[in-house]
Amino acid sequence: MSFRADHLLGIEHLAPDEITTLLDLADRYADLNREGRRTHDVLAGMTQINMFFENSTRTQASFELAGKRLGADVMNMGMQTSSVKKGETLIDTALTLNAMHPDLLVVRHPSSGAVDLLSQKVNCAVLNAGDGRHEHPTQGLLDALTIRREKGRLHRLTVAICGDIAHSRVARSNIILLGKMENRVRLVGPPTLLPAGCGDWGVEVYHDMKAGLEGADVVMMLRLQKERMDGGFIPSEREYFHRYGLDAEKLALAKEDAIVMHPGPMNRGVEIDGVIADDINRSVIQEQVEMGVAVRMAAMDLLARNLRARRGAERAGVMV
């Protein structure tokens, strides 16, 4: 199996063969989970610490469940009431964590680059559960696994990513991953919600929703991230839904077998019509949640293997 990374900080640092290796393993974990064979011991004797400086029900629950299914000792640190709130720096937090000797550290942080900084200060494998506007790699990977299982492949597809792309780390991870796997990526949204210079990213840019969805294999809707907005990016939610919300009329322009995705949480009637979100023939939103556990199991499994190999080599006095 080809997976060389010591940490999972972003998709940007993964080669296509590493992405395929992780998805292949996640595919097997997804099947085992569906069969009810949920007890594994690949992380037995290892400690996983989840540090969420931002609230996230789905991602934290998914990482916790993934670790427990693999046999890890899982601890959730309540960062909202931690010493960080009392003025402790991120580096001091890292030194404190090192003293606990964790094996896997899962971090979500509002500042871009914070997870990378932590990875440089701790002696364990670090997984990025979302940092600022930078990346959310496991979301990109679970989206990729969902697409591959539904469409039978992860290449030469037309994927329309729609909505608040400017504030979305999910969009960034998906753009990078889908590009690495040779897909045609379209960014669809109002100019105020598209990053400056995004036309230079090897993607197609559309301001008209209907034109952007025409002939798409995958329609990925994004949440309006109001908590990251500091001004008037849209005239009103009603107007936004009229122009950029996914409804039956707009979806009809995509391919007949196009799938609909959303990373959650959804704002029904703002970025997506509730009927579309619940359509079992088109929507794979619940499958995305399911694949999230499998992808995080695979990521921690692969990182733990590399960590064990590195520690074993260090004990033997071998340079790694």
Buried (B, 14 or more C-beta within 10 A) or exposed (E): EEBEBBBBBBBEBBEBEBBBBBBEBBBEBBEBBEEEEBEBEBBEEBBBBBBBBBEBEBBBBBBBBBBBBBBBBBBBBEBEEBEBEEEEEBEEBBEEBBEEEBBBBBBBBEBEEBBBBBBEBBBBBBBBBBBBBBBBBBBBBBBBBBBBBBBEEBEEBBBBBBBBBBBBBBBBBBBBBBBBBEBBBBBBBBEEBBBEEBEEBEBBBBBEBBEBBBEBBBBBBBBBBEEBBEEEBBEEBEEBBEBBBBBEEBBEBBBEEBBBBBBBEBBBBBBBBEEBBEBEEBBBBEBBBBBBBBBBBBBBBBBBBBBEEBBEEEEEEEEE
